[in-house]
Amino acid sequence: MSSRVPHEKALDSTLAFLREGYDFIPRRCEKHGSTIFEARLLMEKTLFLRGEEAARVFYDRERFTREGAAPGRLRKTLFGEGGVQGLEGQAHRVRKQLFLGLMDPDRIQELVDLTRDHWRARLPKWEAAQRVVLFGEMNEIICQGVHDWVGLPLADSELAERTRELTLLIDSAGAIGIHHWKGRAARKRAERRLADVIESVRSQSMTPGDHTFLHQVAWHRDWDDTLLDARVAAVELLNVLRPVVAVSRYIVFAALAMHHYPEERRKLQADKEGGYRACFLEEVRRFYPFFPCLVARTRVPFEWQGVEFPKDRQVVFDLYGTNHDPYVWQDPESFNPDRFTGWEDSGFALVPQGGDTAAGNHRCPGERITLALMLMAVEELTQTIDYQIPDQDLAIPQDRMPTLPRSGLVLSPVRRQ
């Protein structure tokens, strides 16, 4: 390893990473005056990168692979084993077609409409309640909408449990101790149940519409022209359900931004053409923390910016730090949607859900779904309901990954406009 690479002196930095969370990489980049440094993670030598140019090299498929790169604790909770995130080459391209088909504008609008219907059906309950915790409510609303959308029946009696299950898969990925093990158990239960659903579709005892994702994943033929193993098909079904439910966090952050910056709510209400809303949504995704980082391994040895990368070296790319990198963003700690007026996306500067392109690389294919659901929520929050945000703990803990305001954002009271 080149002597130019700053090294952390600690024997292992895993506990520091978990303790500092989103701040771990930016603090050390600032300390070392570098966008790259080396430290041990789970006792393994690891290179940490941040910034737009680092994103360009990290998404170079000739240099990096995702296959087998994700730590076991992520595969056991967030991603699952055998899913699209851990594939490369032709296997990745063929499998990803399953998900890219969901990005058709009409399909996305169907999800938005279903979710909006469930939102509005809840308004009488919200008006009657003394308080509404937006995070919990949005989790259930989106859980209902996405189950309808993929063609998977969800009885009212199942809603709370299915929502808890999906939320655990998200929350437990960055947790330690009992909460992490609860997430592992939740994934096992979910995969077993959904594998049975896949078998029911294949035996035709369940017949979802041909256009539904449930039908498509059950009958998908992989790169080798074989049907997916039922458990792997269940993993890919969860790879739609789980990240769509995770959008509830961005919706909470959008509502928080309108609370902390009241002029934003007024601008959004006055925006007739929708241009400012689009800028606002991008700034919410840039400004607030979502998933902190990504992991890959070097496919071949190479040199970049005078640094030697050995083959099979673990590399962590900082998503949150890149979205706050002062070399990329002017005054990055200020919330300023106007920065996106006339902005052109390079694919490597704004990376809340990954970099490069969804079609050709590992950028999240659900980014357009995220923006569409956030837009729907902002429209409902500014045009359909009035609400107050009482005193509460709105701190955003940096050591919780993924994080959100401690209170979950309480609204009280809520009234329809």
Buried (B, 14 or more C-beta within 10 A) or exposed (E): EEEEBBEBEEEBBBEBBBEBBBBBBBEBBEEBEBBBBBBBBEEEEBBBBBBBBBBBBBBBBEBBBBBEBBBEBBBBBBBBBBBBBBBBEEBBBBBBEBBEEBBEEEBBEBBBEBBBEBBBEBBEEBEEBEEBBBBBBBBBBBBBBBBBBBBBEBEEEEBEEBBBBBBBBBBBBBBEEEEBBBBBBBBEEBBEEBBEBBBBBBEEEBEBEEEBBBBBBBBBEBEEEEBBEBBBBBBBBBBBBBBBBBBBBBBBBBBBBBBEBEEBBEBBBEBEEEEBBBBBBBBBBBBBBBBBBBBBBBBEEBEBEEBEBEEEBBBBBBBBBBBBBEEBBEEBEEBBBEBBEEEEEEBBBBBBBBBBEBEEBBBBBBBBBBBBBBBBBBBBBBEEBEBEBEEBEBEBBBBBBBBBBEBBBBBBBBEEE
